Amino acid sequence: MSQLQSRRLLLFLANKSNRFHSTVSRNPPKAPIVSSASLLNNASNSKSPPIPPPIPVPNMGFEDDDHDPWRFLKFGLFASLAGAAITAGYATYAYSLEEVDEKTKSLRQATNYAVENDAPGLEKFKALAYRTAMKVPAKSTELYLDLRKTLEEHVRGFTEPTSEKLLPDMHPLEAPHVFTLVLDLNETLVHSDWKRERGWRTFKRPGVEAFLEHLAQFYEIVVYSDQLQMYVDPIIERLDAKGCIRFRLSRSATRYQDGKHYRDLSKLNRDPKRIIYVSGHALESTLQPENALPVKAWKVDPDDTTLLDLIPFLDFVARQRPADIRPVLESYKGQDIPTEFIKRSKELQKLKSQKQQPGRLWR
């Protein structure tokens, strides 16, 4: 056999043996075993829509708070504002506006701190640093004082009487000797009552017309009520047909304090030595109890004679003209004035008959 034929035979045998040779390894990877239940579940789930992926939570800026360079600045600013608010609240509660103004005067003047021109450079630098450091507290204090002053002025408009002089000046001929008789309205001259079947009704106290008509000859009569003007005016117009009442003051002329409307007799533009305040709640409704003449509060008693019984005492005061009515009223404190006045009148008459000399009906 020739050499050429031998090569062909070897090539033929090599090609023939490749038909029975595999390149796959003898230990091929095993396919995963899937249970029938899983196949059924996959088949049923394939019919339903796929589950959407979870919604990503937006970053609110809290993840990197520890590395936020502005975090401490924000905290410091908030703490400063909170401290300023607490300080302002305490100052408002504990001190009046005048006291705060006086106590902070040195703080507000700190921005004007200066040194002499020939002072060392270090001293000038210290002065500049001090003025700069005190500028913000001083301006904050001035802002607080301005805001508080504005706020108190607005509040005063609702709590204080509408004027420092609620009444016009008295006539010069009357001023030296005429007394001012201030009368409350509700439960003193009238009583207002409400019932479902008839609504509001106002009743006149027995003897009120005679009381007003007689004392108008000697007194300047003023009605001072804590009710609204729309309530006071119609009642006075019906009650005082003869014009015995010179002036009428309503709620806007009172001072609102501790949840109540008080009559401030110091705003009447009258000498307090010659003011008498008559009310069924005299001691509880005025800021000047030394001028108060308490009477029994009236609540629709048809047999009441309080106003008529009071006429002799007020008539005697108007004729005698004491220099100061306040000690006179003090001498009757805690007593029924009409009854005590009659008792003292009898004692005075008895003394006069014995000694034949004038006396006084107050001690």
Secondary structure, 3 states (H helix, E strand, C coil): CCHHHHHHHHHHHHHHHHCCCCCCCCCCCCCCCCCHHHHHHHHHHCCCCCCCCCCCCCCCCCCCHHHCCCHHHHHHHHHHHHHHHHHHHHHHHHCCHHHHHHHCHHHHHHHHCCCCCCCCHHHHHHHHHHHHHHHHHHHHHHHHHHHHHHHHHHHHHHHCCCCCCCCCCCCCCCCCCCEEEEECCECCCEEEEEECCCEEEEEECCCHHHHHHHHCCCEEEEEECCCCHHHHHHHHHHHCCCCCCCEEECHHHCEEECCEEEECHHHCCCCHHHEEEEECCHHHHECCHHHEEECCCCCCCCCCCHHHHHHHHHHHHHHHCCCCHHHHHHHCCCCCHHHHHHHHHHHHHHHHHHHCCCCCCCC
